Amino acid sequence: MTLKHQAYPRQLELPGVLPKKNDTLKQMEEAMKGMLDLTWKTVLLHISPRSTKELMQQHSKLIALNDDEARIKVSSTPVLLMAIEKLPDIESAFRKAFGTTVKIRMEV
């Protein structure tokens, strides 16, 4: 009985486990979305009154953030009109959560 010598690959990789090169951008995008979601959840914890918190929880999301500006997307124009009235509460929540003042920009 003879054993055949098999060539083994030089790189071992479990299919579907290691990222493919073309997935890198998608993974970065997902990581940024996750950070924005976590940031928004932190801000929501500091929003009062409760009606404002519930409105923002149900109908908005944080889509961009830098040192001095936060962009929040809301679900519709009527929600945008209500949320604009709540800007002081939202700005206050950012100050409470992160100790800094940011300008809030809202869009549909």
Order of alpha helices (4+ residues) and beta strands (2+ residues): alpha-alpha-beta-beta-alpha-alpha-beta
